Amino acid sequence: MTKRAFLALIPLILMSGCGYLQRHSAPKVDDVPASYLEIVQSGEFEDTVWWPMFEDSALNGIIDRALAENLTVERSLANLDRYRAGKRAARATILPTVSVAGNYTNGESQFAPQFPASDLEYYDVRATAAYEIDLWGKLYSQRGAAYADLIASENDLRATLMTVTAQVGRTYFAAVELRAQQKLLEQTVQSNEEYLDLVKERYTRGIVTSLDVYQAQSNLAQSKARKAAVDASLATVEHALSVLLGKYPKTGISGTLDELPKPVDEIEAGLPSELMLRRPDVRAAHARLAAADLRWAAANADRFPRITLTGTGSSISEDLEEVLDPDNLLWNLMAGITMPLFESGRRQAIAQQAEAGYRELAAGYKQTLLNAFREVEDALVKGAKQRERIAHLETQAEAARNSLRRATDQYLQGISDYLPVLLAQTGHYNAQSSLLTARRELIDYRIDLATALGGGWTDEIIEEYALTRKLHRETSLK
């Protein structure tokens, strides 16, 4: 190649990556309200971790262990490293490639019978450099897609941390509730044993029939059966918590707390329009959409001619030091152009395939965003209605307690038989058990709301636990 021809290619090199790039506009969700439906005015969302609000040191310690040992987090970290390597590989495609090959020859040569044989010993070194001019932005788009994939993977890690901590919190409080249910059933069994003794004493005195004894025995056996079922449920919950901590399933891992915490303060939800900026799953979906858009742009750019600069250098010498001297290399610079002529529409089909993939992810992005809004709205309405439900259950539990006391008094006075007592015992237990479950469900809804609202607190966790290196900012994504 002549010097003039090489200089003519310099503008093309400078334009590399700035040429023909087609891009889509990001999809939007219409009719996003100014505030959530369950609340008239949203307070400012406090972007902090949620578990300290329960003031439970045992819960804090278990979440610490989960963040350090959970296998889902470990998988997410490995996935992040995979995309980091992919980004480095994509970046390398826009830089020149250089390869070197060398040979050493040592032997004899007999050119003709009349000439004596001569020794052959020489070194042969060849170097090749190649660079593709990214005139249409194909390599630029591929590199951008790899970067967007990395951003998506980083947000997957954030989403994983939110999901795992929420799972640990819900499982922990499920175990606390089951221990409270155990304590309630132990009290119920003791009470039913006392009632059975009372009924047997009255039967011995001939005041009641054997029917009352059978009913009291049945009620006691039912309470003991419930206790066995709760024991099994607690064991399975603790098994699940063990797995969340990356350990073989075992019991006793959730501690000994058998009383649910008092209701915590309500969480300010902020504005719906802010949610898409906080939710890592929404940001991951947006990054994957950007990656698909860039791959579509790369597929379109691949349909245009490709210009490649190639330089080759060679040196042959009997002296190794001379052959390795760059000044002794004889260089040849070439430029080549490759243009698809007839491929039966293969590249066009690949571009159409990438376009369809983008549309699929665009619909998925909008679906992810709508699901995020739904999860917040669900958690808000469940929390509000659960508070109402708990108030009614507290009234029911108090009424059931009074009913049992009144039914017992009437039975002892001989005014009624044992059936009203039996019904009152069952109602009293059911009311207290339902109240425990409702209080635990309210805690779940608090955790659900904190998780649904997203937040940047995951970056603090990543830094605190040294889960990965510094994450990227997403300002460059479309």
Phi, psi and omega in degrees: 000139180280161180298323180296319180293323179294318179297330179292337181275347183301316177302325179294321179296318181293331179278357185304129179084355184248015187266234190283104179229118175263136180223155177265161171274141182294136179291155181230154174259122183278162172062036174284122184290164180285338178212166179288154188293327186282342182232143182286317182225125182274129173283171181287130181287130179270115189273073180223167177298152189263333189290335177298341182293343179272351176051051182234106182294328179294318177298316179302317181293321180292321178293322175303315180295320180295318180296330181272334191233354182296134185283333175294321174297318179298319177298318180296323177294319178296320178297322178296317178297324179297317180286333174297317178295322177297323177295318179295321179295319180292324179295326182293338183290339182269358180256156178296152175249140180229131177228150182229137176230143181222148178228149175234127182243131178216108182189194180242153179229133177242098183289321181200158183299328184281352179252145178288156178291148180233148178282139176244122175211112180205163178248140181232117180239132178231134178238140180229131176235137181223145179212127178265125177283116184277066187294325186257002176086016181294309182294323177300317180293320179295321177294318178297323178295319178295323177294318178296322175300320179295317178300318178298318180294322177297320177288331172299320177297315178300315180296322178297317179298319178295315182295315183295314180296323177294318178298317179297315180298313180295319180293319179300312182287336172296320177293320178298316179298318181294325175292325174294322177294321176301314180297318178298317181290325175298318177294322180292317178299315179298318179296317180293327175295320178294320178295321179296318177298320179297316181293319179298319179296319179290327178292320179298325179279357177079017181280324182235169179268174179294342179301319179298322179296315180297319179295319179293320177296318179298317180296320178295316180297323178296320179295318179294323177295319177298320179299318179296320179294320178293321177302316180294319180296319179297319179297317181292324177295318179291328173300315180298320179294323177300316180295322176298333177269007178074027183239161175297140183303129176207169181257167179082003186281341184268004178092202185235002182300127180235025178223125181290148181292160176294156180304133181271166179296152178293151179265127176290132189270343184073205183251145178302325182295339180275345189297319184295341178273342184257329186284118181294329178292325176292317179294324177295317179297321178294320180294319178294327176294318177297321178296318179295322178296318180290325177291327174295318177297320179294321179295323176292318180294331182290349179277354182258165182301148180245129181249128183232132173262133181228132177235134179235141178225144181217154179208134178233131181199156175278350182251125183296321181296322179290321184289335179273356179284118181303334181291341181268358178285136175261114188262148175225119183255131181227153173236133180234148178236132179239127182225128178295129182253308180214109180230017180058033176078018184297310183292324176296320178295322178297319178295320178294324177296317178295323178296317178296322177298322177295315181297323178297314181289331176296316177295321178295323178296314179296322179295319178298318180294317178297320178297324178297315176300317182297318182297321178293312180300318179298314182295323179294312183290323177296318179297316181295314181288331179292325177296319176297316181298317180297320178300317178293322180292326176296319176297318179297317181297319178295318178296322179293324178295316179293323179296318179296318180296318180292319180295323178294317179299316181293325178293317181293331178277355180079013181283327182225167177274192187278342184302314177301324177295316179300315179295322180291322176299314179297316180295322180295315179296313182300320180295315180292320179294317179296324179294319177299314180296319180296321178293321176293321178297323177298321175298316177302317181293327175295316179295318179301317181294315179300322180286319182295329181284349178069211178134159180273005182296340179296328178295324176295320179294317180300318180289319183295320183264006178051046183286335180197175177284177183304132181278161182277156170271152187254019184294337185274350180280148181287000000 
